Amino acid sequence: MAKSSATKLAAVKPAPSKLATNETQALDRLIHEKVRLGIISALAASGPLTFVELRALLKTTDGNVSVHARKLEDAGYVTCTKGFEGRVPRSNYELTAEGRMAFEKYLDHLEAIVGVMRAR
Amino acid sequence: MTQNEDMSAQRPVAISDHALEQLRYIRDTMERTGSFTAVPGWGGVAMGTSALVAAVIAARQTEMRMWGIVWMCEVVLALIIGTAFILRKTKHGDRSMFAAPGRQFFLSFSPPVVAGGVLSWILYQQGAWAVMPGMWLMLYGAGVVTAGAFSVRVVPIMGLCFMGLGAVAVASPAAWGNWFLAFGFGVVHIVFGLIIARRYGG
């Protein structure tokens, strides 16, 4: 898929600045933000993770994980299941099929950009 | 070339670099996520040490039934040690033992170990002691390999060592069985336990 996107982009050969702008616009802005990208990448790599695990992995604050995970949840990219382990509340996050597709599409876009620029 | 033209010519290169940077960030995050291992290194060392002690005690037994009981007790002790160290490690890392990686590990590890338990009971009733050391090592190794698929690379490698050792044990004289168990559950556990403890913490 990445190869076909790269070929398609190379065949059109727009002006460099135009190509860059188009590709930036094509990138999923929701995933593009660093913390959200980290959350999606971590969930894609390991399956469901707890809030605490995500915070530790991304080395960020409670607020950051909370806000960005919520945005991904609203977009339908992740699901959050709240529960208790003993008396401790636990939030488990999981990537949805839609989220995985969006992540793969985002990766394809990045690879296409790098591919086109390397071909020049 | 005007300043604007100059900037537009440079812009794609910057975006390409940014795309590369994003790809690197994704790779790093995915690697970091996968580098967690619920397998406790120091737990492995403790289990290995108890296995060596069990091997010495088992070697002194004159009846095969008593030899088997010693190793059965060692299995229970090793399970308690392993579980205690996993709990300690997950708690220390502020992780839940039953969340993601830990849960995956147990779901993959359990089936071969349960199969080993059932087969041991059948072989015990038939008095087929000679087959047990090799079978225990192979099935334990199979559990570690499958569970290790979700963990750091050293874990499945440890599992393969157990399986290889088990295969050799099955083809070797029955009298060597105790020492295969000592080497496998003792030395292999200690060596890999130290590697895991030093490289992956705890």
Interface residues (C-beta under 8 A of the other chain):
Chain A: A15 P16 S17 L19 A20 E23 T24 H32 K34 L37 G38 S41 A42 A44 A45 S46 G47 P48 L49 T50 V52 E53 A56 L57 L58 E85 R90 N92 L107 L110 E111 I113 V114 V116 M117 R118
Chain B: S8 A9 R11 P12 V13 I15 S16 A19 L20 Q22 L23 Y25 I26 T29 M30 E31 R32 T33 G34 F36 G93 D94 R95 S96 F98 A99 A100 P101 Q104 F150
